[in-house]
């Protein structure tokens, strides 16, 4: 299962309307505001430019590498941690209560795993899953920031399939992106259902949302 725009929404809050310094200041950041904004925006653009590039599909840079590449100075370990924390705060979205209930219900009947593309370290997301009580419903996770492969690379898909020791014939991936989710599933040799509005003839089915798919599965 995919995460962003599948069961988490309002993610990737980046752009000229965002005040990154507000959160950074609260966590004790000491860089000047203009310098800090430049680092966050430049790191975001650095990663955004590489995200669709096939040469980075299995060699995607870490957020720490991106920040280090665009900063005009060497940041202390403490400041680097706060920059990454702020970036992850803006990359992170929210999971509506009805999706929490749906994931919980699906987890009672099916083995669930998540193949997730994020640029920040995974800790904030794992913390959210635990707070919402859905951390244990996923039997396996693949976070791209752990291994540097982004969808449509099949690496994350194959990683969780191997961990679960399940035949690919018994797997079904659910995601919202034709290129990344459907493309990655096809590359891994598994079926895919698209949710959220995109469609393609290669998908085994399309649904307006995960909630609509779950209504047919439960």
ABEGO torsion letter per residue (X at the ends): XBABGAABBGBGBBEAABBAAAAAAAAGBABBAAAAAAAAAAAAAAAAAAAABAAAAAABBBAAAAAAAABABBBBAAAAAAAAAAAAAAABBBBBAAAAAAAAAAAAABBBBBBBBBABBAAAAAAAAAAAGAAAABABBBBAAAAGBBOABAAAAAAAAAAAGBBAAABBBBBABAAAAAAAAAAAGBBBBBBGGBBBAABABBBABAAAAAAAAX
